[in-house]
Amino acid sequence: MGTKILVGNNMDKLKEINDSTVDCVVSSPPYFGLRDYGTGTWEGGNPNCPHKRLTKISKDTATGHASMYEQGHVVGDAIYKQTCPECGAKRIDEQFGLEETLEEYIEKTVLLFEELRRVLKPQGTVWWNLGDSYANKSSAWGGRGKNSILNNTGLKDKQRRNTIVPEGLKAKDLMMIPARVAIALSENGWYLRSEIIWHKPNPMPESVKDRPTSAHEKIYLFSKNKKYYYDADAIREKAKTKPTIRNKSAEGYQADYAKGKRFSEGERTYGNGYANKRNVWTVTTKPFKGAHFAVFPPDLIEPCIKAGSSEHGCCSECGNPYERDTKVVSVPQRTTRDNMVGVIPGRDKTSRMNSKEMESLVREEIGWIATCKCNADVVKSVVLDPFGGSGTTGLVANNLGRDAILIELNEKYVEIAKKRIGGDNPLFSEVEDG
């Protein structure tokens, strides 16, 4: 399959994906109240009007606005209606993130996750990147560079819309959106397995002077079931170990020396000095020309895909993933005791200890094993991104030997994704429009 791109509203397009066919979901959805991606359409009025000034219809006159959802389906013309004051045309927009209230944004996320639950395999996971924002009476929308595809969309650059400060919050309050979304999903039956901190060494500059500049976002790891696929070996990181002294006092040194326990051999690590990956990931942002600054970084996506889907693939009949087959072997290694110093009984000065050969138990990969008894062919794991954007998730997935399904509402972003995935390497040539 390579990469398949489905063009349209993700709630509709997810219905085209069969049940229990996706191994993991990796996505960075539009954040609440952050950016207008220019997918709205206009009804009525003068078709030649530029619709430069957009004003939101008041809540009491926006028919059906308070009830955005019917039986789990988004009402197409109920999301953030607007009226052009010059010609009276009404703007209809299905974009995620432009909801009038935070409650609507969370509700919409929960509904989307219901569809993700259906398409995920029983052992599937969701890796969800979310940023936070502040409760303000107004928010900037549509900000973009001169080369952005969001230009010429009928939207005034950096236009502002009035927003509603969520109930219980004050202007300038940090809204804690990622935490609120995570709690709502947990209450809806999802297993919240990890909160990963994405540390940004090069964050977006901020003009604020009364608080620290934001330099991190959250990635939440959700699973649909208690037991799920997680390949810890695929993302282990280099262990930072050093020998430790058992006792810090001279008397302690002598006591341990007398017992043959002069120094410890250092922290135990997983084979060849690798340890389980921590939940703070330092990844620089990398702007992509023609899109916007917040493009999903490939280095952030890669560990999610590696851990959330089998590198070897899955059973073509039942969909169960293959798991790594390992064994424990003994390998010689030198201790670092020759770098330690201690007080030796019978000597009046500190002496350097001799190094020593010893053995260490190491886990070694020997192959892959099936987790089922089907004895069927092996197919590639499938990664889904319901907010495909410029196609970074598909690009990384294909590069790691996985198939990918992307869903994107903005056709201009679809064209960018097709060029990136199809043009970087012949391996990425299978791109389909849904």
C-alpha positions as CSV (number, residue, x, y, z in Angstrom):
1,M,0.0,0.0,0.0
2,G,2.8,2.4,0.8
3,T,1.0,5.6,1.8
4,K,-2.7,6.2,1.2
5,I,-4.1,9.7,1.5
6,L,-7.8,10.2,2.2
7,V,-9.0,13.7,1.4
8,G,-11.8,15.1,3.5
9,N,-13.2,15.4,7.0
10,N,-11.5,12.8,9.2
11,M,-14.8,11.7,10.9
12,D,-16.2,10.8,7.5
13,K,-13.0,9.3,6.1
14,L,-12.3,7.1,9.2
15,K,-15.5,5.3,8.3
16,E,-13.8,4.1,5.1
17,I,-11.2,2.2,7.1
18,N,-12.0,-1.3,8.2
19,D,-12.3,-2.4,11.8
20,S,-9.1,-3.5,13.6
21,T,-6.7,-2.8,10.8
22,V,-4.4,-0.1,12.2
23,D,-1.5,-0.9,14.4
24,C,-0.9,2.6,15.9
25,V,-2.0,6.2,15.5
26,V,0.5,9.0,15.6
27,S,-0.7,12.5,15.2
28,S,-0.5,16.1,16.1
29,P,-4.0,17.6,15.8
30,P,-4.7,21.3,15.4
31,Y,-4.5,22.8,18.8
32,F,-7.5,24.7,20.2
33,G,-7.8,28.2,19.0
34,L,-4.3,28.3,17.4
35,R,-4.6,28.5,13.6
36,D,-7.0,28.7,10.7
37,Y,-5.8,26.3,8.0
38,G,-8.0,27.9,5.3
39,T,-10.5,25.1,4.6
40,G,-13.7,27.0,5.1
41,T,-16.2,27.6,2.3
42,W,-18.7,30.4,1.7
43,E,-22.4,30.2,1.0
44,G,-24.6,32.9,-0.4
45,G,-23.6,36.6,-0.7
46,N,-21.5,37.9,-3.5
47,P,-19.1,35.2,-4.9
48,N,-16.7,38.0,-6.0
49,C,-16.4,39.5,-2.5
50,P,-13.0,38.9,-0.9
51,H,-14.7,38.3,2.5
52,K,-11.7,39.9,4.2
53,R,-13.5,40.9,7.4
54,L,-15.0,37.9,9.2
55,T,-17.3,38.3,12.2
56,K,-18.6,35.4,14.2
57,I,-22.4,35.0,14.5
58,S,-23.5,35.4,18.0
59,K,-24.2,32.2,19.8
60,D,-27.9,32.9,20.2
61,T,-28.4,33.4,16.4
62,A,-26.2,30.5,15.3
63,T,-28.8,27.9,14.8
64,G,-27.8,24.5,16.2
65,H,-24.4,25.8,17.4
66,A,-25.0,24.7,21.0
67,S,-25.7,21.2,19.8
68,M,-22.8,20.4,17.4
69,Y,-23.2,16.7,17.3
70,E,-25.9,14.3,16.3
71,Q,-25.5,10.7,17.1
72,G,-21.7,11.0,17.0
73,H,-21.6,12.8,13.6
74,V,-20.5,16.3,13.2
75,V,-23.1,18.6,11.8
76,G,-21.4,20.1,8.8
77,D,-22.6,23.7,9.1
78,A,-22.6,24.0,12.8
79,I,-18.9,24.6,13.4
80,Y,-17.9,28.2,13.8
81,K,-20.3,29.9,11.4
82,Q,-19.3,33.4,10.4
83,T,-20.9,36.2,8.3
84,C,-19.2,38.6,5.9
85,P,-20.5,42.1,6.9
86,E,-20.1,43.3,3.3
87,C,-22.2,40.8,1.3
88,G,-23.8,38.6,4.0
89,A,-22.1,35.3,2.9
90,K,-21.9,32.7,5.6
91,R,-18.7,30.7,6.2
92,I,-18.9,27.0,6.9
93,D,-15.9,25.3,8.4
94,E,-15.3,21.7,9.5
95,Q,-11.8,22.4,10.8
96,F,-10.7,20.8,14.0
97,G,-9.5,23.3,16.6
98,L,-11.8,26.2,15.6
99,E,-14.6,25.3,18.1
100,E,-16.1,28.2,20.0
101,T,-15.5,26.6,23.4
102,L,-12.9,24.4,25.0
103,E,-15.7,22.0,26.0
104,E,-16.7,21.5,22.3
105,Y,-13.0,20.9,21.4
106,I,-12.7,18.2,24.1
107,E,-16.1,16.6,23.1
108,K,-15.0,16.5,19.5
109,T,-11.7,14.8,20.4
110,V,-13.6,12.2,22.4
111,L,-15.8,11.4,19.4
112,L,-12.8,11.2,17.1
113,F,-11.2,8.7,19.5
114,E,-14.3,6.5,19.3
115,E,-13.6,6.1,15.6
116,L,-9.9,5.5,16.3
117,R,-10.9,2.8,18.8
118,R,-12.8,1.0,16.1
119,V,-10.0,1.0,13.4
120,L,-7.3,0.1,15.9
121,K,-6.3,-3.5,16.4
122,P,-6.9,-4.8,20.0
123,Q,-3.2,-4.3,20.8
124,G,-3.1,-0.8,19.1
125,T,-1.9,2.4,20.6
126,V,-2.4,6.2,20.0
127,W,0.4,8.7,20.3
128,W,-1.3,12.1,20.6
129,N,0.8,15.4,20.6
130,L,-1.0,18.4,22.1
131,G,0.1,21.9,23.0
132,D,-1.4,24.2,25.6
133,S,-2.6,27.8,25.3
134,Y,-3.8,30.6,27.5
135,A,-7.3,31.9,28.1
136,N,-7.5,35.3,26.4
137,K,-10.3,37.4,25.1
138,S,-8.8,37.3,21.6
139,S,-6.5,34.9,19.8
140,A,-4.4,35.1,16.7
141,W,-5.5,33.0,13.7
142,G,-4.1,32.3,10.4
143,G,-0.6,33.6,11.1
144,R,1.8,32.5,8.4
145,G,4.8,33.3,6.3
146,K,4.8,34.8,2.9
147,N,5.3,31.4,1.3
148,S,2.7,29.5,3.3
149,I,0.0,27.6,1.5
150,L,-2.5,29.3,3.8
151,N,-2.2,32.5,1.8
152,N,-4.8,33.4,-0.8
153,T,-7.5,31.5,1.1
154,G,-9.8,34.4,1.6
155,L,-8.4,34.9,5.1
156,K,-6.8,38.1,6.3
157,D,-3.3,37.4,7.5
158,K,-3.1,37.2,11.3
159,Q,-6.7,38.1,11.7
160,R,-8.2,37.9,15.1
161,R,-11.4,36.4,16.3
162,N,-13.0,36.8,19.7
163,T,-13.1,33.7,21.8
164,I,-14.9,32.7,24.9
165,V,-12.8,32.3,28.1
166,P,-13.7,28.9,29.4
167,E,-15.9,28.8,32.4
168,G,-13.9,28.7,35.7
169,L,-10.9,30.3,34.0
170,K,-9.7,33.9,34.0
171,A,-8.0,35.8,31.2
172,K,-4.3,34.9,31.0
173,D,-4.9,31.5,32.8
174,L,-3.0,28.5,31.3
175,M,-5.9,26.3,30.2
176,M,-4.3,22.9,30.8
177,I,-5.8,21.6,27.5
178,P,-3.6,18.5,27.2
179,A,-4.5,17.4,30.7
180,R,-8.2,18.1,30.2
181,V,-8.2,16.1,27.0
182,A,-6.3,13.2,28.6
183,I,-8.6,13.0,31.5
184,A,-11.7,13.0,29.3
185,L,-10.3,10.2,27.2
186,S,-9.3,8.2,30.3
187,E,-12.8,8.6,31.6
188,N,-14.1,7.3,28.3
189,G,-12.3,4.0,28.6
190,W,-8.9,4.6,27.2
191,Y,-5.8,3.5,29.1
192,L,-3.5,6.5,29.6
193,R,-0.1,4.8,29.7
194,S,2.4,7.7,29.6
195,E,2.8,11.4,29.5
196,I,5.8,12.3,27.4
197,I,7.4,15.7,27.6
198,W,8.6,17.1,24.2
199,H,11.3,19.5,25.2
200,K,12.0,22.1,22.5
201,P,15.5,23.6,22.5
202,N,14.4,26.2,19.9
203,P,10.9,27.1,21.0
204,M,8.8,29.8,19.2
205,P,9.8,33.2,20.6
206,E,7.2,34.9,22.8
207,S,6.8,38.6,23.7
208,V,5.5,37.9,27.2
209,K,7.4,39.4,30.1
210,D,5.4,38.1,33.1
211,R,6.0,34.4,32.7
212,P,8.7,31.9,31.4
213,T,8.6,31.2,27.7
214,S,6.9,27.9,26.8
215,A,9.4,25.3,25.6
216,H,7.6,22.0,25.8
217,E,4.5,20.1,24.6
218,K,2.9,16.8,25.7
219,I,2.6,13.5,23.9
220,Y,0.2,11.1,25.4
221,L,0.4,7.4,24.9
222,F,-3.1,5.7,25.0
223,S,-4.0,2.1,24.5
224,K,-7.4,0.7,23.8
225,N,-6.8,-2.4,26.0
226,K,-4.8,-3.3,29.1
227,K,-2.4,-5.3,27.1
228,Y,-0.9,-3.7,24.0
229,Y,2.0,-3.8,21.7
230,Y,5.1,-1.8,22.8
231,D,8.5,-2.5,21.4
232,A,10.8,-1.1,24.2
233,D,13.9,-2.6,22.5
234,A,13.4,-0.5,19.4
235,I,13.8,2.8,21.2
236,R,16.2,2.1,24.0
237,E,18.6,4.9,24.7
238,K,22.3,4.9,25.7
239,A,22.5,4.5,29.4
240,K,24.4,7.1,31.4
241,T,26.1,4.9,34.0
242,K,29.1,5.4,36.2
243,P,30.6,3.3,39.0
244,T,29.4,4.2,42.4
245,I,31.3,3.9,45.7
246,R,29.5,1.8,48.3
247,N,30.5,4.0,51.3
248,K,31.7,7.6,51.2
249,S,33.7,7.6,54.4
250,A,37.2,6.3,54.8
251,E,36.0,3.9,57.5
252,G,33.4,2.6,55.1
253,Y,36.0,2.0,52.4
254,Q,38.1,0.0,54.8
255,A,35.1,-2.0,56.0
256,D,34.1,-2.9,52.5
257,Y,37.7,-3.7,51.5
258,A,37.9,-6.1,54.4
259,K,34.8,-7.8,53.2
260,G,35.9,-7.9,49.6
261,K,33.3,-5.3,48.6
262,R,35.6,-2.4,48.0
263,F,33.6,-0.8,45.1
264,S,30.4,-1.5,43.3
265,E,30.6,-2.3,39.6
266,G,28.2,0.5,38.6
267,E,24.5,0.5,37.6
268,R,23.1,-2.5,35.9
269,T,22.1,-1.7,32.3
270,Y,20.2,-3.5,29.6
271,G,22.5,-5.2,27.1
272,N,25.6,-3.3,25.9
273,G,24.8,-0.2,28.0
274,Y,21.3,0.6,26.8
275,A,18.4,1.5,29.1
276,N,14.6,2.0,28.7
277,K,13.7,5.2,27.0
278,R,12.8,8.0,29.4
279,N,9.7,10.2,29.0
280,V,11.5,13.5,28.3
281,W,12.4,13.8,24.6
282,T,14.5,16.7,23.4
283,V,13.7,17.3,19.7
284,T,14.3,20.5,17.8
285,T,11.5,22.0,15.7
286,K,12.1,22.1,12.0
287,P,10.0,24.5,9.9
288,F,9.0,23.3,6.5
289,K,9.0,25.8,3.7
290,G,5.5,26.3,2.3
291,A,3.6,25.1,5.4
292,H,4.0,26.6,8.9
293,F,6.5,26.5,11.7
294,A,4.7,23.8,13.7
295,V,5.4,20.9,11.3
296,F,5.5,17.6,13.1
297,P,9.3,16.9,13.5
298,P,10.3,13.5,12.0
299,D,12.6,12.8,15.0
300,L,9.5,13.1,17.3
301,I,7.5,10.7,15.2
302,E,10.1,8.0,14.7
303,P,10.2,6.6,18.3
304,C,6.4,6.6,18.4
305,I,6.2,4.4,15.3
306,K,9.1,2.2,16.3
307,A,7.6,1.4,19.7
308,G,4.0,1.3,18.6
309,S,4.2,-1.0,15.6
310,S,6.2,-4.1,14.7
311,E,9.3,-3.6,12.5
312,H,9.0,-7.1,11.1
313,G,5.2,-6.8,10.4
314,C,2.0,-8.6,11.2
315,C,0.1,-11.7,10.4
316,S,-1.9,-11.2,7.2
317,E,-4.8,-13.3,8.5
318,C,-5.4,-12.2,12.1
319,G,-3.3,-9.0,12.2
320,N,-1.3,-9.9,15.3
321,P,2.2,-8.3,15.3
322,Y,5.5,-10.2,15.3
323,E,7.6,-9.7,18.5
324,R,11.4,-9.7,18.9
325,D,12.9,-13.1,19.9
326,T,15.8,-12.6,22.3
327,K,18.1,-14.6,24.5
328,V,20.4,-13.7,27.4
329,V,24.1,-14.2,26.7
330,S,27.2,-13.7,28.8
331,V,29.9,-11.3,27.4
332,P,33.2,-10.2,28.9
333,Q,33.7,-6.6,29.9
334,R,36.2,-4.6,32.0
335,T,35.1,-3.0,35.2
336,T,35.7,0.7,35.6
337,R,37.2,0.2,39.0
338,D,40.6,1.2,37.8
339,N,39.2,4.7,37.7
340,M,38.3,4.7,41.3
341,V,40.5,5.5,44.3
342,G,40.1,4.4,47.9
343,V,41.9,4.1,51.2
344,I,43.7,0.8,51.5
345,P,44.3,-0.7,55.0
346,G,48.1,-0.7,55.8
347,R,48.8,2.2,53.4
348,D,49.2,5.8,54.4
349,K,48.0,7.2,51.1
350,T,45.2,6.8,48.6
351,S,45.9,4.2,45.9
352,R,44.4,3.4,42.6
353,M,42.7,0.0,42.3
354,N,43.5,-2.4,39.5
355,S,41.0,-3.2,36.7
356,K,39.5,-6.6,36.5
357,E,37.9,-8.8,33.8
358,M,34.3,-9.9,34.5
359,E,31.3,-11.1,32.7
360,S,28.0,-9.3,32.1
361,L,24.6,-10.7,31.1
362,V,23.3,-9.1,27.9
363,R,20.0,-9.6,26.0
364,E,20.7,-10.3,22.4
365,E,18.1,-10.3,19.5
366,I,18.0,-13.5,17.5
367,G,15.0,-13.0,15.3
368,W,11.2,-12.5,15.3
369,I,8.4,-14.7,16.5
370,A,4.7,-14.8,15.6
371,T,2.2,-14.1,18.3
372,C,-0.4,-16.3,16.7
373,K,-0.7,-19.8,15.2
374,C,-2.1,-18.8,11.8
375,N,1.1,-19.6,9.9
376,A,0.1,-17.0,7.3
377,D,2.1,-14.4,5.3
378,V,3.6,-11.4,6.9
379,V,2.4,-7.9,5.9
380,K,3.6,-4.5,6.9
381,S,2.4,-2.7,10.0
382,V,-0.1,0.2,9.4
383,V,0.3,3.7,10.9
384,L,-2.6,6.1,10.8
385,D,-2.5,9.9,11.1
386,P,-6.0,11.5,11.0
387,F,-4.4,14.9,10.6
388,G,-2.0,14.2,7.8
389,G,-0.9,17.8,7.1
390,S,2.2,17.9,5.0
391,G,2.7,14.2,5.3
392,T,5.5,13.9,7.8
393,T,4.0,10.9,9.5
394,G,3.6,9.0,6.2
395,L,7.2,9.9,5.2
396,V,8.6,8.5,8.5
397,A,6.4,5.5,8.5
398,N,7.4,4.5,4.9
399,N,11.1,5.1,5.7
400,L,10.7,2.7,8.7
401,G,9.1,0.0,6.5
402,R,5.5,0.6,7.5
403,D,2.4,1.4,5.5
404,A,0.6,4.6,6.3
405,I,-2.9,6.1,6.0
406,L,-3.2,9.9,6.1
407,I,-6.4,11.9,6.3
408,E,-6.3,15.6,5.4
409,L,-9.0,18.1,4.9
410,N,-6.9,20.8,3.1
411,E,-6.2,19.7,-0.5
412,K,-3.2,22.1,-0.7
413,Y,-1.5,20.1,2.1
414,V,-2.4,16.9,0.3
415,E,-0.4,18.1,-2.7
416,I,2.6,18.9,-0.5
417,A,2.4,15.5,1.1
418,K,2.2,13.7,-2.2
419,K,5.3,15.6,-3.4
420,R,7.3,14.9,-0.2
421,I,6.4,11.2,0.1
422,G,6.5,10.4,-3.6
423,G,9.6,12.5,-4.5
424,D,12.1,11.9,-1.7
425,N,12.7,8.3,-2.6
426,P,11.3,5.8,-5.1
427,L,10.3,3.7,-2.2
428,F,7.6,6.2,-1.3
429,S,5.9,6.3,-4.7
430,E,2.7,4.6,-3.7
431,V,0.4,7.5,-2.8
432,E,-3.3,7.2,-3.3
433,D,-6.1,9.8,-3.1
434,G,-9.0,8.5,-1.2
